[in-house]
């Protein structure tokens, strides 16, 4: 990190600086197994006891229907499969961006 000296009016001057060359790591992509597990254990990490009790042992879908719940957005091109990873498609990214935008507008 650079060093700073105090200047009048709360201004700072950089005494020295260094450039660090690093590489970012790509985001970890979800796998179908991870999503199936998350669906099975949905609600177990909720802190509010009443809400957790309401969702206890419900999960999302039944074991026999969970795979089809994942398959529906795949056939509608919201994501594609690449080996074990599920990669969001442009259509899926647009839905997420829209939902985030709407959530932001209501705050």
Steps between C-alpha positions, in 0.01 A plus 500: 500500500609852440608736778312822561589839647245741644420809295276795585122461459505123545675437169742211467802472275641166395863464606557167330298225339552155358315304236422142591444257220241241598239291328143461612344160527179430311183454701432147609217365287214306651465131429180304474602303812546824699158629393331168582661509845394862553144412402498212748632709790320827421422698812725313742734798541225755565569677830138589583372198694135532391594529132743208533231283664255590223747379236641208699518182295314661210788579268419597145318236303490131576801276428327365189425848360817694581684397183207613285490833687859555385431368150222751425721813499759305304256417220389865502864607445557680830824305542706235323695205626876476457628176651378526861453877506183694429589815306249785489383593152429860396128443558565382857730792572235744378243350738738534796592857406132591466419347842791683663394827335139456619614417853719812502209718378276386787747591777 
